[in-house]
Amino acid sequence: MDLVSTLFNEYRALVSLLLSLMVLVVVMTIWWDKVSFWWLNMWYAFPLIGKESRLAKDYETQVKIYDKDWLNTEVALCTDFAAHYEKVNKDEELFSKSQDYLGKVTENGRNNLHILGWILIAALVFVEAMGFSYVLSGFTIPGASEKLQQQGAVGIAFIISVLLVGLTHFTGHELHANSLIKKAKVWWKNAKNRDKATPELAPNTRINLDKTFDDDDEPQYKQVINRISTNAEVKPRYFITTITAIAIIVIAVLATYVRGQVLEKMHIDEVMIKTSGEMYQTQDPYAEAPPAFLVAEAKSADDKAGGDIWEREQKGGWGTFIFLAFLFVLLQIFGILIGFKTGFAGKHSKDARKEIGNFKSEREFKTHYSRLKQQVARVAQKRLTNLQQRMNQKAEINCQDPKVLQVLEACGDRSFLMYMEDLGNAENRYDQSVRLREHQTLASHQAMKNTPAAAEKAAVAKVVDDVVTESPEQMEARLKAELIADAAAKQAAEAKAAAQIETPEQAEQRIRQELLAEMAPPPKVAETEEQMRDRLRKELLGELS
């Protein structure tokens, strides 16, 4: 604290400037979208050197954008403002998708750690690190002055606090991700026990915030796995956790050991100072020397008192050091718990939470961004209209090309919202083509799965699954039945094949029978009484006629 006070008093202007710059950077980072839009508008509005003034000089270059004639300067202006318009071009569907994404990954209700939380954790770790960094600085910078050791202690404490804050926070994130993987695997194993045909636990990497509704029909464990990063075996990972545990134990043990060594060194220095003082202590030459036994008893009493004091100091010191080490470990566990309770494991959960913000409903979300879209569109259209007016004024004086004048006269047909509408239509066409390709890919994969080979493979896989759960007696009975069925099928196939093979005599006899059947007159059909009466009547009429 003395070092901080000294620095602030001696370099008050410099410290104030640095703090002001830090506050400015934080403010600009938090409200960067608003600051950047304000600066873009101001940069266009600057007289003489502004971008609007420079673009107004080029009124002859024409480009074709989405099958429409535009001026190059108009496209440049619309492109600059389109980036800000896209940031606020959000509707209630995005809000619904964000809620759906967080709900499927079971991270609804979570938030990132606030900046105040980061400051609190960093301050706690820094204060704890200062306790033993000052001790370490004596060995890190041997022979240095007290002031230099204090500065070294601040540097060591800063390094230790940065490393520990980062490691503990990432460890909490890793443990949270592992908890989601374990939860999904438990659900999957329960489904596997109920239905042996349950597919393996593999993520669908195409799922993102925009396609979060694509896996609505899939089970919940699959929805969780689709949204988190896993290894090939879909198992928890403890890499960062292991490193953090080793770092905490090593720092706690070494810091306690160094503190103990410093305590013993201080005791040795005190003993040496006391011994040296007794050696060079001046005595009155005229005083009578005390008896030897009194000197010995006094020395023994002093040594015993000194030993008792050192024993108490040693026990109290080591007890304090162990307590500080325990407090240090608890502080790191606290940082891990904060990392476990905050942050996200989903690949797009952070973006989804950012989109939802503090909005309570879709209507509130839509109303807010509709107002922001109107603000951006109004400013952009104002700049575009000013640019078109400036180009018209310059063209009336300097341009003689009728085509250019015709395009400038039709500037009322070109607006910022029209440009954004054409851009959106082009993006929709591209998205449709992408979805069509994905649909065709899925259809081809499904067709491959439905082929006979795939069906046979699936049947074999089912048989294997059934075999795994059979007892030895059931397996023996099934194998006997399969062997008998195979032998019967083989005999039937051989008999059928033998029946189909003709000898030359059989072929000759068959052909002779076919020829006789073709040459033979058709067989007479027995007439009924009515048919015979009709036939005889027709014959008599024929004879009479």
MIFI-388368 format. One record per residue (C-alpha): x, y, z; residue number from 1. Coordinates in nm, 4 decimals. Example, Ala and Ser with C-alpha at 12.3 -4.5 7.8 and 13.67 -1.06 7.14 Angstrom:
BEGIN
      east     north        up  rolo
    1.2300   -0.4500    0.7800     1
    1.3670   -0.1060    0.7140     2
END
This chain:
BEGIN
      east     north        up  rolo
    0.0000    0.0000    0.0000     1
    0.2913    0.2356    0.0715     2
    0.4195    0.1718   -0.2789     3
    0.0803    0.2516   -0.4328     4
    0.0537    0.5725   -0.2293     5
    0.4051    0.6753   -0.3287     6
    0.3396    0.6132   -0.6961     7
    0.0136    0.8067   -0.6860     8
    0.1713    1.1034   -0.5063     9
    0.4810    1.1250   -0.7246    10
    0.3115    1.0527   -1.0587    11
   -0.0371    1.1858   -0.9974    12
   -0.0799    1.3331   -1.3454    13
    0.0454    1.0172   -1.5180    14
   -0.1696    0.7874   -1.3042    15
   -0.4773    1.0045   -1.3638    16
   -0.4154    0.9980   -1.7383    17
   -0.3766    0.6200   -1.7425    18
   -0.6924    0.5687   -1.5373    19
   -0.8866    0.8022   -1.7663    20
   -0.7653    0.6139   -2.0717    21
   -0.8677    0.2838   -1.9156    22
   -1.2164    0.4149   -1.8401    23
   -1.2453    0.5509   -2.1939    24
   -1.1415    0.2178   -2.3439    25
   -1.3955    0.0317   -2.1298    26
   -1.6759    0.2707   -2.2264    27
   -1.5907    0.2508   -2.5963    28
   -1.5754   -0.1289   -2.5791    29
   -1.9169   -0.1574   -2.4140    30
   -2.0906    0.0929   -2.6434    31
   -1.8742    0.0392   -2.9516    32
   -2.1679   -0.0016   -3.1926    33
   -2.3143    0.3352   -3.0985    34
   -1.9749    0.5067   -3.0941    35
   -1.8757    0.3692   -3.4351    36
   -2.2119    0.4676   -3.5930    37
   -2.1842    0.8181   -3.4502    38
   -1.8308    0.8498   -3.5851    39
   -1.9367    0.7243   -3.9322    40
   -2.2130    0.9832   -3.9486    41
   -1.9765    1.2590   -3.8364    42
   -1.7088    1.1505   -4.0846    43
   -1.9568    1.1764   -4.3721    44
   -2.0846    1.5148   -4.2507    45
   -1.7424    1.6824   -4.2182    46
   -1.7178    1.9735   -4.4610    47
   -1.4449    1.9669   -4.7277    48
   -1.2597    1.6624   -4.5903    49
   -1.5647    1.4506   -4.5124    50
   -1.6304    1.1320   -4.7088    51
   -1.9536    1.2725   -4.8507    52
   -1.7640    1.5624   -5.0072    53
   -1.5087    1.3282   -5.1617    54
   -1.7693    1.0865   -5.2977    55
   -1.9668    1.3704   -5.4577    56
   -1.6797    1.4303   -5.7007    57
   -1.7320    1.0939   -5.8687    58
   -2.0725    1.1073   -6.0350    59
   -1.9925    0.9320   -6.3628    60
   -1.8941    0.5780   -6.2573    61
   -2.1902    0.3457   -6.2932    62
   -2.2261   -0.0087   -6.1614    63
   -2.4952   -0.2727   -6.1893    64
   -2.6106   -0.4031   -5.8540    65
   -2.8734   -0.6789   -5.8455    66
   -2.9849   -0.6017   -6.2050    67
   -3.0278   -0.2306   -6.1300    68
   -2.8205    0.0713   -6.2337    69
   -2.6479    0.2482   -5.9447    70
   -2.3688    0.4976   -5.9139    71
   -2.0502    0.3694   -5.7545    72
   -2.0555    0.6413   -5.4890    73
   -2.4123    0.5519   -5.3890    74
   -2.3146    0.1884   -5.3467    75
   -2.0123    0.2870   -5.1345    76
   -2.2296    0.4951   -4.9011    77
   -2.4998    0.2287   -4.8712    78
   -2.2352   -0.0373   -4.8020    79
   -2.0899    0.1658   -4.5140    80
   -2.4268    0.2118   -4.3474    81
   -2.5488   -0.1386   -4.4341    82
   -2.3047   -0.2888   -4.1842    83
   -2.4723   -0.0936   -3.9015    84
   -2.8212   -0.1649   -4.0364    85
   -2.7535   -0.5404   -4.0347    86
   -2.6581   -0.5251   -3.6669    87
   -3.0064   -0.4008   -3.5747    88
   -3.1998   -0.5827   -3.8483    89
   -3.3456   -0.8382   -3.6085    90
   -3.6962   -0.9701   -3.5662    91
   -3.8823   -1.1832   -3.3172    92
   -3.7704   -1.5019   -3.4942    93
   -3.4120   -1.4419   -3.3810    94
   -3.5347   -1.4000   -3.0231    95
   -3.7235   -1.7282   -3.0488    96
   -3.4216   -1.9058   -3.1979    97
   -3.1954   -1.7782   -2.9204    98
   -3.4337   -1.9009   -2.6516    99
   -3.4676   -2.2356   -2.8262   100
   -3.0891   -2.2770   -2.8557   101
   -3.0266   -2.2048   -2.4868   102
   -3.3148   -2.4262   -2.3824   103
   -3.1937   -2.7262   -2.5825   104
   -2.8408   -2.6989   -2.4438   105
   -2.9899   -2.6515   -2.0924   106
   -2.8139   -2.3170   -2.0422   107
   -3.1132   -2.0886   -2.0145   108
   -3.0753   -1.8657   -1.7107   109
   -2.6951   -1.8495   -1.7301   110
   -2.4942   -1.5336   -1.7974   111
   -2.1360   -1.4289   -1.8533   112
   -1.9392   -1.3051   -1.5551   113
   -1.9920   -0.9305   -1.5126   114
   -1.6964   -0.6940   -1.5257   115
   -1.7424   -0.6211   -1.1542   116
   -1.7097   -0.9920   -1.0821   117
   -1.3832   -1.0041   -1.2729   118
   -1.2522   -0.7064   -1.0762   119
   -1.3558   -0.8639   -0.7441   120
   -1.1877   -1.1970   -0.8169   121
   -0.8730   -1.0308   -0.9490   122
   -0.8507   -0.8076   -0.6398   123
   -0.8934   -1.1016   -0.4002   124
   -0.6295   -1.3091   -0.5751   125
   -0.3936   -1.0102   -0.5999   126
   -0.4207   -0.9368   -0.2279   127
   -0.3589   -1.3016   -0.1451   128
   -0.0636   -1.3174   -0.3838   129
    0.0905   -1.0037   -0.2337   130
    0.1230   -1.1889    0.0972   131
    0.3839   -1.4336   -0.0289   132
    0.5131   -1.2464   -0.3361   133
    0.6915   -1.0040   -0.1027   134
    0.8605   -1.3027    0.0604   135
    0.9511   -1.4451   -0.2814   136
    1.0939   -1.1123   -0.3985   137
    1.3657   -1.1333   -0.1301   138
    1.4950   -1.4522   -0.2924   139
    1.4083   -1.3496   -0.6485   140
    1.6023   -1.0212   -0.6241   141
    1.8756   -1.0923   -0.3636   142
    2.0587   -0.7904   -0.2326   143
    1.7993   -0.5457   -0.3660   144
    1.6804   -0.2461   -0.1696   145
    1.3501   -0.2422    0.0187   146
    1.1847   -0.0267   -0.2477   147
    1.2998   -0.2530   -0.5296   148
    1.1760   -0.5598   -0.3412   149
    0.8338   -0.3969   -0.3021   150
    0.8180   -0.3274   -0.6738   151
    0.9231   -0.6850   -0.7461   152
    0.6540   -0.8111   -0.5101   153
    0.3880   -0.6175   -0.7031   154
    0.5099   -0.7650   -1.0312   155
    0.5159   -1.1197   -0.8966   156
    0.1698   -1.0790   -0.7433   157
    0.0334   -0.9463   -1.0739   158
    0.1714   -1.2436   -1.2699   159
    0.0411   -1.4974   -1.0198   160
   -0.3046   -1.3364   -0.9988   161
   -0.3448   -1.3218   -1.3799   162
   -0.2467   -1.6875   -1.4193   163
   -0.4661   -1.8118   -1.1358   164
   -0.7725   -1.6082   -1.2326   165
   -0.7535   -1.7379   -1.5893   166
   -0.6879   -2.0990   -1.4908   167
   -0.9632   -2.1171   -1.2297   168
   -1.2184   -1.9547   -1.4591   169
   -1.1415   -2.1877   -1.7506   170
   -1.1463   -2.4833   -1.5133   171
   -1.4991   -2.3904   -1.4094   172
   -1.6002   -2.3738   -1.7770   173
   -1.4454   -2.7153   -1.8420   174
   -1.6271   -2.8712   -1.5478   175
   -1.9557   -2.7200   -1.6670   176
   -1.9046   -2.8642   -2.0153   177
   -1.8195   -3.2019   -1.8628   178
   -2.1410   -3.1931   -1.6598   179
   -2.3426   -3.1450   -1.9804   180
   -2.1607   -3.4341   -2.1495   181
   -2.2260   -3.6611   -1.8502   182
   -2.5916   -3.5599   -1.8421   183
   -2.6358   -3.6317   -2.2142   184
   -2.4602   -3.9697   -2.1844   185
   -2.6850   -4.0748   -1.8956   186
   -2.9943   -3.9911   -2.1024   187
   -2.8480   -4.1747   -2.4019   188
   -2.7667   -4.4871   -2.1989   189
   -3.1216   -4.4930   -2.0597   190
   -3.2588   -4.4699   -2.4137   191
   -3.0168   -4.7434   -2.5253   192
   -3.1410   -4.9752   -2.2509   193
   -3.5011   -4.9190   -2.3587   194
   -3.4335   -4.9543   -2.7325   195
   -3.1321   -5.1407   -2.8694   196
   -3.1755   -4.9660   -3.2066   197
   -3.0816   -4.6275   -3.0562   198
   -2.8039   -4.4777   -3.2767   199
   -2.4601   -4.3902   -3.1470   200
   -2.4047   -4.0575   -2.9732   201
   -2.2578   -3.8390   -3.2500   202
   -2.3044   -3.4583   -3.2838   203
   -2.4675   -3.2880   -3.5794   204
   -2.2141   -3.0173   -3.6650   205
   -2.4576   -2.8299   -3.8911   206
   -2.6625   -2.7076   -3.5948   207
   -2.6083   -2.3393   -3.5174   208
   -2.8159   -2.0467   -3.3960   209
   -2.9869   -2.0051   -3.7339   210
   -3.0629   -2.3797   -3.7721   211
   -3.1577   -2.4521   -3.4147   212
   -3.5040   -2.5794   -3.5153   213
   -3.3587   -2.8519   -3.7407   214
   -3.3270   -3.1041   -3.4569   215
   -3.6677   -3.0533   -3.2949   216
   -3.7573   -3.4179   -3.3586   217
   -3.4369   -3.5567   -3.2077   218
   -3.4068   -3.6680   -2.8412   219
   -3.2837   -3.4231   -2.5805   220
   -2.9440   -3.5870   -2.5326   221
   -2.8744   -3.5464   -2.9047   222
   -2.9799   -3.1810   -2.8912   223
   -2.7288   -3.1171   -2.6100   224
   -2.4422   -3.2934   -2.7908   225
   -2.5188   -3.1037   -3.1122   226
   -2.4443   -2.7734   -2.9360   227
   -2.1268   -2.8385   -2.7371   228
   -1.7693   -2.9196   -2.8374   229
   -1.6730   -3.2800   -2.7629   230
   -1.3950   -3.5211   -2.8497   231
   -1.4382   -3.8188   -3.0797   232
   -1.5367   -4.0465   -2.7919   233
   -1.7827   -3.7945   -2.6424   234
   -1.6149   -3.8163   -2.3007   235
   -1.5362   -3.5511   -2.0364   236
   -1.1961   -3.3816   -2.0531   237
   -0.9897   -3.2689   -1.7535   238
   -0.6810   -3.1167   -1.9150   239
   -0.7229   -2.7610   -1.7802   240
   -0.8535   -2.8939   -1.4484   241
   -0.5401   -3.1038   -1.4005   242
   -0.3097   -2.8120   -1.4798   243
   -0.4991   -2.5842   -1.2414   244
   -0.4908   -2.8388   -0.9576   245
   -0.1152   -2.8874   -0.9984   246
   -0.0553   -2.5102   -1.0093   247
   -0.2630   -2.4465   -0.6944   248
   -0.0934   -2.7247   -0.4954   249
    0.2563   -2.6247   -0.6069   250
    0.2050   -2.2555   -0.5278   251
    0.0438   -2.3284   -0.1901   252
    0.3179   -2.5729   -0.0819   253
    0.6102   -2.3656   -0.2063   254
    0.4712   -2.0432   -0.0584   255
    0.4273   -2.2121    0.2808   256
    0.7779   -2.3603    0.2643   257
    0.9380   -2.0265    0.1728   258
    0.7514   -1.8524    0.4539   259
    0.8768   -2.1116    0.6990   260
    1.2345   -2.0688    0.5803   261
    1.2073   -1.6920    0.6177   262
    1.0777   -1.7382    0.9733   263
    1.3746   -1.9581    1.0637   264
    1.6160   -1.7149    0.8987   265
    1.4739   -1.4314    1.1091   266
    1.5263   -1.6390    1.4250   267
    1.8848   -1.7178    1.3282   268
    1.9540   -1.3482    1.2642   269
    1.8142   -1.2581    1.6071   270
    2.0317   -1.5213    1.7797   271
    2.3414   -1.4004    1.5978   272
    2.2720   -1.0386    1.6895   273
    2.2169   -1.1348    2.0532   274
    2.5359   -1.3435    2.0656   275
    2.7422   -1.0700    1.9060   276
    2.6076   -0.8164    2.1557   277
    2.6994   -1.0345    2.4500   278
    3.0475   -1.0942    2.3104   279
    3.1322   -0.7278    2.2755   280
    2.9439   -0.6066    2.5833   281
    3.1642   -0.3750    2.7913   282
    3.1926   -0.4394    3.1617   283
    3.3013   -0.2120    3.4487   284
    3.6675   -0.2989    3.5257   285
    3.6214   -0.1982    3.8908   286
    3.3060   -0.4018    3.9401   287
    3.3290   -0.7306    4.1246   288
    3.2775   -1.0308    3.8970   289
    2.9609   -1.2325    3.9774   290
    2.9980   -1.5913    4.0868   291
    3.0320   -1.8445    3.8093   292
    2.7303   -2.0526    3.9189   293
    2.5070   -1.7407    3.9056   294
    2.6291   -1.6645    3.5544   295
    2.5614   -2.0209    3.4494   296
    2.2121   -2.0209    3.6034   297
    2.1283   -1.6870    3.4355   298
    2.2531   -1.8116    3.1012   299
    2.0534   -2.1335    3.1382   300
    1.7395   -1.9375    3.2266   301
    1.7882   -1.7064    2.9291   302
    1.8435   -1.9982    2.6938   303
    1.5331   -2.1758    2.8245   304
    1.3216   -1.8609    2.7903   305
    1.4613   -1.8013    2.4432   306
    1.3862   -2.1621    2.3436   307
    1.0307   -2.1388    2.4748   308
    0.9739   -1.8135    2.2890   309
    1.1110   -1.9588    1.9655   310
    0.8977   -2.2705    2.0035   311
    0.5848   -2.0587    2.0462   312
    0.6822   -1.8373    1.7543   313
    0.7558   -2.1383    1.5361   314
    0.4240   -2.3085    1.6112   315
    0.2310   -1.9858    1.5692   316
    0.4139   -1.9027    1.2468   317
    0.3603   -2.2441    1.0888   318
   -0.0028   -2.2443    1.1978   319
   -0.0493   -1.9059    1.0345   320
    0.1250   -2.0213    0.7178   321
   -0.0889   -2.3352    0.6926   322
   -0.4025   -2.1260    0.7471   323
   -0.2939   -1.8854    0.4718   324
   -0.2297   -2.1801    0.2380   325
   -0.5750   -2.3190    0.3195   326
   -0.7280   -1.9755    0.2578   327
   -0.5409   -1.9556   -0.0733   328
   -0.6809   -2.2941   -0.1839   329
   -1.0341   -2.1923   -0.0783   330
   -1.0025   -1.8728   -0.2798   331
   -0.9078   -2.0727   -0.5900   332
   -1.2009   -2.3097   -0.5346   333
   -1.4241   -2.0035   -0.5103   334
   -1.2907   -1.8855   -0.8481   335
   -1.3580   -2.2294   -0.9986   336
   -1.7167   -2.2246   -0.8681   337
   -1.7729   -1.8820   -1.0216   338
   -1.6424   -2.0144   -1.3548   339
   -1.8702   -2.3182   -1.3195   340
   -2.1798   -2.1078   -1.2534   341
   -2.1136   -1.8442   -1.5213   342
   -2.0259   -1.8596   -1.8873   343
   -2.1442   -2.1052   -2.1524   344
   -2.0396   -2.4403   -2.2936   345
   -2.2583   -2.4199   -2.6044   346
   -2.0801   -2.3176   -2.9229   347
   -2.3312   -2.0388   -2.9904   348
   -2.4806   -1.9932   -2.6432   349
   -2.2879   -1.6711   -2.5830   350
   -2.4321   -1.5173   -2.9011   351
   -2.7805   -1.6380   -2.8086   352
   -2.7589   -1.4798   -2.4626   353
   -2.6287   -1.1578   -2.6176   354
   -2.9266   -1.1470   -2.8551   355
   -3.1791   -1.2047   -2.5768   356
   -3.0212   -0.9444   -2.3485   357
   -3.2635   -0.8092   -2.0901   358
   -3.5734   -0.8417   -2.3097   359
   -3.8698   -1.0163   -2.1508   360
   -4.0726   -1.1024   -2.4610   361
   -4.0608   -1.1181   -2.8396   362
   -4.2775   -0.8078   -2.8659   363
   -4.0345   -0.6027   -2.6575   364
   -3.7434   -0.7355   -2.8642   365
   -3.9124   -0.6488   -3.1945   366
   -4.0176   -0.3009   -3.0802   367
   -3.6663   -0.2117   -2.9677   368
   -3.4913   -0.3182   -3.2859   369
   -3.7616   -0.1722   -3.5116   370
   -3.6879    0.1668   -3.3566   371
   -3.3123    0.1204   -3.4061   372
   -3.3614    0.0156   -3.7687   373
   -3.5635    0.3264   -3.8387   374
   -3.2931    0.5452   -3.6844   375
   -3.0139    0.3918   -3.8922   376
   -3.2225    0.3956   -4.2112   377
   -3.3208    0.7595   -4.1548   378
   -2.9585    0.8729   -4.1082   379
   -2.8365    0.6656   -4.4040   380
   -3.1115    0.7987   -4.6308   381
   -3.0304    1.1533   -4.5264   382
   -2.6645    1.1057   -4.6211   383
   -2.7619    0.9382   -4.9495   384
   -3.0004    1.2227   -5.0405   385
   -2.7338    1.4853   -4.9639   386
   -2.4841    1.2956   -5.1773   387
   -2.7267    1.2701   -5.4693   388
   -2.8045    1.6432   -5.4489   389
   -2.4355    1.7321   -5.4503   390
   -2.3684    1.5107   -5.7500   391
   -2.6633    1.6638   -5.9365   392
   -2.5318    2.0132   -5.8699   393
   -2.1837    1.9249   -5.9924   394
   -2.3174    1.7389   -6.2982   395
   -2.5343    2.0313   -6.4093   396
   -2.2225    2.2466   -6.4312   397
   -1.9530    2.0040   -6.5488   398
   -2.1198    1.7037   -6.7173   399
   -2.2439    1.6874   -7.0765   400
   -2.3055    1.3112   -7.1024   401
   -2.6823    1.2513   -7.1409   402
   -2.6589    0.8984   -6.9990   403
   -2.4991    1.0229   -6.6791   404
   -2.7554    1.3011   -6.6487   405
   -3.0336    1.0504   -6.7010   406
   -2.9024    0.8255   -6.4219   407
   -2.8696    1.1247   -6.1903   408
   -3.2219    1.2389   -6.2651   409
   -3.3498    0.8924   -6.1679   410
   -3.1810    0.9087   -5.8282   411
   -3.5220    0.9329   -5.6617   412
   -3.5790    0.5701   -5.7588   413
   -3.2757    0.4602   -5.5570   414
   -3.2945    0.4635   -5.1789   415
   -3.1103    0.3033   -4.8907   416
   -3.4013    0.0749   -4.8003   417
   -3.4238   -0.0357   -5.1642   418
   -3.0552   -0.1301   -5.1539   419
   -3.1079   -0.3265   -4.8323   420
   -3.4138   -0.4997   -4.9810   421
   -3.2167   -0.6094   -5.2885   422
   -2.9337   -0.7251   -5.0623   423
   -3.1757   -0.9248   -4.8506   424
   -3.3337   -1.0871   -5.1576   425
   -2.9900   -1.1898   -5.2819   426
   -2.9039   -1.3404   -4.9429   427
   -3.2362   -1.5258   -4.9364   428
   -3.1675   -1.6750   -5.2783   429
   -2.8262   -1.7861   -5.1605   430
   -2.9718   -1.9389   -4.8416   431
   -3.2312   -2.1240   -5.0455   432
   -2.9638   -2.2670   -5.2715   433
   -2.7626   -2.3772   -4.9684   434
   -3.0678   -2.5432   -4.8131   435
   -3.1431   -2.7143   -5.1446   436
   -2.7912   -2.8564   -5.1611   437
   -2.8158   -2.9771   -4.8016   438
   -3.1535   -3.1368   -4.8738   439
   -3.0131   -3.3134   -5.1789   440
   -2.7172   -3.4375   -4.9762   441
   -2.9436   -3.5725   -4.7034   442
   -3.1693   -3.7355   -4.9636   443
   -2.8717   -3.9084   -5.1281   444
   -2.7488   -4.0337   -4.7911   445
   -3.0957   -4.1618   -4.7094   446
   -3.1149   -4.3381   -5.0472   447
   -2.7807   -4.5051   -4.9795   448
   -2.9094   -4.6204   -4.6413   449
   -3.2196   -4.7739   -4.8083   450
   -3.0207   -4.9905   -5.0555   451
   -3.0344   -5.3727   -5.0131   452
   -2.6730   -5.3819   -4.8956   453
   -2.7484   -5.1274   -4.6273   454
   -3.0637   -5.3149   -4.5279   455
   -2.8674   -5.6401   -4.5043   456
   -2.6018   -5.4623   -4.2949   457
   -2.8708   -5.3265   -4.0633   458
   -3.0219   -5.6775   -4.0297   459
   -2.6817   -5.8219   -3.9436   460
   -2.6292   -5.5466   -3.6859   461
   -2.9679   -5.6275   -3.5319   462
   -2.8802   -5.9969   -3.5165   463
   -2.5517   -5.9116   -3.3467   464
   -2.7332   -5.6988   -3.0888   465
   -2.9764   -5.9837   -3.0244   466
   -2.6940   -6.2351   -2.9910   467
   -2.5264   -6.0253   -2.7242   468
   -2.8252   -6.0659   -2.4932   469
   -2.8802   -6.4477   -2.5576   470
   -2.8013   -6.7208   -2.3106   471
   -2.5846   -7.0207   -2.4220   472
   -2.8903   -7.2529   -2.4484   473
   -3.0835   -6.9996   -2.6580   474
   -2.7815   -6.9462   -2.8835   475
   -2.7419   -7.3243   -2.9400   476
   -3.1130   -7.3653   -3.0272   477
   -3.1050   -7.0694   -3.2644   478
   -2.7932   -7.1981   -3.4438   479
   -2.9503   -7.5450   -3.4897   480
   -3.2683   -7.3902   -3.6338   481
   -3.0632   -7.1752   -3.8717   482
   -2.8602   -7.4774   -3.9915   483
   -3.1761   -7.6840   -4.0553   484
   -3.3393   -7.3951   -4.2410   485
   -3.0287   -7.3447   -4.4547   486
   -3.0142   -7.7171   -4.5451   487
   -3.3849   -7.7249   -4.6392   488
   -3.3505   -7.4116   -4.8510   489
   -3.0482   -7.5623   -5.0260   490
   -3.2331   -7.8863   -5.1095   491
   -3.5338   -7.6948   -5.2410   492
   -3.3134   -7.4814   -5.4618   493
   -3.1370   -7.7902   -5.6013   494
   -3.4687   -7.9638   -5.6742   495
   -3.6028   -7.6564   -5.8480   496
   -3.2898   -7.6223   -6.0566   497
   -3.3009   -7.9919   -6.1505   498
   -3.6660   -7.9609   -6.2491   499
   -3.5878   -7.6718   -6.4782   500
   -3.3173   -7.8632   -6.6790   501
   -3.4657   -8.0606   -6.9780   502
   -3.3135   -8.3600   -7.1511   503
   -3.3188   -8.3713   -7.5392   504
   -3.6001   -8.6341   -7.5370   505
   -3.8108   -8.4162   -7.3014   506
   -3.7570   -8.1109   -7.5195   507
   -3.8565   -8.3093   -7.8384   508
   -4.1706   -8.4433   -7.6743   509
   -4.2697   -8.0967   -7.5482   510
   -4.2305   -7.9431   -7.8932   511
   -4.4366   -8.2254   -8.0566   512
   -4.7186   -8.1693   -7.8065   513
   -4.7175   -7.7953   -7.8725   514
   -4.7411   -7.8525   -8.2543   515
   -5.0257   -8.1046   -8.2197   516
   -5.2116   -7.8632   -7.9952   517
   -5.1816   -7.5894   -8.2547   518
   -5.2975   -7.8190   -8.5454   519
   -5.5884   -7.9801   -8.3593   520
   -5.9400   -7.8332   -8.4264   521
   -6.0883   -7.6412   -8.1462   522
   -6.2968   -7.8558   -7.9130   523
   -6.6731   -7.8464   -7.9436   524
   -6.8546   -7.6788   -7.6715   525
   -7.1739   -7.8442   -7.5482   526
   -7.4819   -7.6461   -7.6557   527
   -7.7652   -7.5627   -7.4337   528
   -8.1279   -7.6164   -7.5415   529
   -8.1785   -7.2505   -7.6215   530
   -7.8562   -7.2310   -7.8258   531
   -7.9587   -7.5415   -8.0276   532
   -8.3095   -7.3962   -8.0940   533
   -8.1594   -7.0680   -8.2169   534
   -7.9125   -7.2532   -8.4457   535
   -8.1808   -7.4723   -8.6048   536
   -8.4086   -7.1744   -8.6616   537
   -8.1289   -6.9896   -8.8426   538
   -8.0549   -7.2961   -9.0634   539
   -8.4260   -7.3382   -9.1639   540
   -8.4597   -6.9719   -9.2466   541
   -8.1495   -6.9974   -9.4567   542
   -8.2868   -7.2948   -9.6560   543
   -8.6258   -7.1297   -9.7134   544
   -8.4694   -6.8153   -9.8372   545
END
